[in-house]
Amino acid sequence: MVFERNKTNRRVVQDLKSRSTFGIFFYIILSFVVVFAANLHQTHLFFSISFLLSILGICLFRLIHLKISPKMGERYETLNKNIFFASVIITALIWGAVFALTMLLNGAYVPQMLMTVLICGLCAGGVVAFVPDMRLSIIFNICILMPAVIVILANGVNVPLALMIILYSIYMGLIAYRGNGEYWNALENEYLLEIKSLEMTRLSNTDALTGLYNRRYFDNEFERELKRSGRSNSMLSVIMLDIDHFKVINDTFGHQVGDEYLKKTAETLTSVFKRESDIVARYGGEEFVVLLPGINADHAHQLAEDLQYRIKAMTIDHQGNKVRATISSGVICCVPDVNTISDSIISCADQALYMAKQEGRDRVVVFTSTCESNDDE
């Protein structure tokens, strides 16, 4: 299996709980049916009261545990899982013990027949419900059927019935084995489909050459972050940058070298802008854009200069030649409101980048939120 273990275990336990919850209410209803339909409350009052109290007690406990366990968090995940498994086994043992004791009641043909049919149905339902965990399914099967078999064989009464119950238990075990395999095959297919879907999403959001986010992803995230910053009244910075004279690299050394330079530029970008909230994207050709939530103008300017120095020092070896270039950057920082549009911010950053190019390249120009330029070189 290729599953991530903790995630899968949580999923399986959740499936077990959801598949078995409905049965808890049936246990309560059926316990009263057994007692009153077979008139056990009249002939065996203590036995009936003990049976009803046991079923009501374990069912109430399971319902309460199902309610509070999600609120206990991952810290108690293993404990909650063990409690759930133990409560299921205890439920099966109660039914198994009552079934076994019913077989010993003198003159109780109707309760014995009714209990036999009922237990076979409960066993089948439980085995199917618990197939995600074959061990639990098998243990439930044994606990609900085998006490009666032991009692019958020990007392030498109705041995054919005991043999039939044994065969039925084996059959239920085979059902559990097959159902478990089908469940895990389906779960694996679901997991692989999820992985494939995530990979497709990643590829659709990623620039194939550089591995950075593409422009579409940036535009979507920029709109989302712009609204968030507008609601929280927080700083938002954008850096537009362009590789200076990149066409010369392509014309002189070829497009393969140009592609290698773009890849190395992308690596340098991600080494500078490495917060989880930072979004670095290839905007087109040799142009890149960086979104920096919660960063003011001074900090954004400092990061842009750091990138500028690193790019200037970056080289690619090609047939004994050192391929190098510089970058020009335009920075805009503002505190957007709910009416701010993304195009206006991108336009300001683009104008700042244009000014950096016009003033000689290899520099950073920072704009204020009102798009008034302020040359920082």
PEFEN-V61150 format. One record per pair of residues at least 4 apart in sequence whose ideal C-beta (glycine too) atoms are under 7 Angstrom apart, sorted by the first residue. I is the first residue (numbers start at 1). J is the second residue. Records with the same first field share a line. If there is no record, write none. Layout:
I->J + J
//
This chain:
1->188
3->8 + 191
4->8
5->9
6->10
7->11
8->12
9->13
10->14 + 77
11->15
12->16 + 132 + 133
13->17 + 81 + 84
14->18
15->19 + 132
16->20 + 130 + 132 + 133
17->21 + 66 + 84
19->129
20->88 + 129 + 130
21->66
22->26
23->27 + 125 + 129
24->59 + 62 + 63
25->29
26->30
27->31 + 55 + 59 + 91
28->55 + 56 + 59
29->33
30->34 + 118
31->35 + 51 + 52 + 55
32->36
33->37
34->38 + 40 + 114 + 115 + 118
35->40 + 41 + 48 + 51 + 52
36->41
37->114
38->110 + 111 + 114
39->43
40->44 + 47 + 48 + 111
41->45 + 48
44->48 + 105
45->49
46->50
47->51 + 101
48->52
49->53
50->54
51->55 + 98
52->56
53->57
54->58 + 94
55->59 + 94
56->60
57->61
58->62 + 87 + 90 + 91 + 94
59->63
60->64
61->65 + 87
62->66 + 87
63->67
64->68
65->69 + 83 + 84 + 87
68->72
69->80
72->76 + 80
76->80
77->81
78->82
79->83
80->84
81->85
82->86
83->87
84->88
85->89 + 136
86->90
87->91
88->92 + 136 + 140
89->93 + 139 + 140 + 143
90->94
91->95
92->96 + 126 + 140 + 143 + 144
93->97 + 143
94->98
95->99 + 119 + 122 + 144
96->100 + 143 + 144 + 145 + 146 + 147 + 148
97->101 + 147
98->102
99->103 + 115 + 119 + 147 + 148
100->147 + 148 + 151
102->108 + 111 + 112 + 115
103->112 + 148 + 151 + 152
104->151 + 155
105->111
108->112
109->113
110->114
111->115
112->116
113->117
114->118
115->119
116->120
117->121
118->122
119->123 + 144 + 145
120->124 + 168
121->125
122->126 + 144
123->127 + 141 + 144 + 145 + 172
124->128 + 172
125->129
126->130 + 140 + 144
127->131 + 137 + 140 + 141 + 172 + 175 + 176
128->179
130->136 + 137 + 140
131->137 + 176 + 179 + 180 + 183
132->183
133->137
134->138 + 176 + 177 + 180
135->139
136->140
137->141 + 176 + 180
138->142 + 173 + 176
139->143
140->144
141->145 + 169 + 172 + 173 + 176
142->146 + 169
145->149 + 165 + 169
146->150
147->151
148->152 + 165
149->153 + 162 + 165 + 166
150->154
151->155
152->157 + 158 + 159 + 161 + 162
153->159 + 162
158->162
159->163
160->164
161->165
162->166
163->167
164->168
165->169
166->170
167->171
168->172
169->173
170->174
171->175
172->176
173->177
174->178
175->179
176->180
177->181
178->182
179->183
180->184
181->185
182->186
183->187
184->188
185->189
186->190
187->191
188->192
189->193
190->194
191->195
192->196
193->197
194->198
195->199
196->200
197->201
198->202
199->203
200->204
201->205
202->206
205->213 + 214 + 217
206->211 + 213 + 214
207->211 + 212 + 213 + 214 + 282
209->259 + 262 + 263
210->262 + 263 + 266 + 282
211->266
212->266 + 280 + 281 + 282
213->217 + 218 + 279 + 280 + 281
214->281 + 282
215->219 + 281 + 283 + 284
216->220
217->221 + 281
218->222 + 279 + 281 + 289 + 291
219->223
220->224
221->225 + 279 + 291
222->226 + 291 + 342
223->227 + 342
224->228
225->229 + 236 + 291 + 293
226->230 + 236 + 336 + 340 + 342
227->231
228->232
229->234 + 236 + 293 + 336
230->336 + 337 + 338 + 340
233->335
234->294 + 335
235->294 + 295 + 296 + 333 + 335
236->293 + 334 + 336
237->292 + 295 + 297 + 300 + 331 + 332 + 333
238->289 + 291 + 332 + 345 + 346 + 349
239->289 + 290 + 300 + 304 + 329 + 331 + 349
240->289 + 329 + 330 + 349 + 350 + 353
241->288 + 327 + 328 + 329 + 353
242->286 + 287 + 327 + 328 + 353
243->265 + 286 + 325 + 327
244->325 + 326 + 327 + 328 + 361 + 362
245->325
246->250 + 258 + 286 + 325
247->251
248->252
249->253 + 257 + 258 + 261 + 323 + 325
250->254 + 255 + 258
253->257 + 318 + 323
255->259
256->260
257->261 + 316 + 318 + 323
258->262
259->263
260->264 + 316
261->265 + 316 + 323 + 325
262->266 + 286
263->267
264->268 + 314 + 316
265->269 + 311
266->270
267->271
268->272 + 307 + 310 + 311 + 314
269->273 + 280 + 288 + 307
270->274 + 280
272->303 + 306 + 307 + 310
273->278 + 280 + 290 + 303
274->278
277->293
278->290 + 291 + 292
279->291
280->288 + 290
281->288 + 289
282->288
283->287 + 288 + 289
292->300
295->299 + 300
296->300 + 333
297->301 + 331 + 333 + 366
298->302
299->303
300->304 + 331 + 333
301->305 + 331 + 364 + 366 + 376
302->306
303->307
304->308 + 329 + 331 + 364
305->309 + 364
306->310
307->311
308->312 + 327 + 329 + 362 + 364
309->313
310->314
311->326 + 327
312->326
314->324
315->322 + 323 + 324
316->323
317->322
318->323
326->361 + 362
328->353 + 356 + 357 + 361 + 362 + 363
329->353 + 356 + 364
330->349 + 350 + 351 + 352 + 353 + 356 + 365
331->349 + 352 + 364 + 366 + 367
332->345 + 348 + 349 + 352 + 367
333->369
334->345 + 369
335->369
336->340
340->344
342->346
343->347
344->348
345->349
346->350
347->351
348->352 + 367 + 371
349->353
350->354
351->355 + 367 + 371
352->356 + 365 + 366 + 367 + 373
353->357
354->358
355->359 + 365 + 373
356->361 + 363 + 364 + 365
357->361
359->363 + 375
363->377
364->376 + 377
365->373 + 375 + 376
366->374 + 376
367->371 + 372 + 373 + 374
368->372 + 374
//
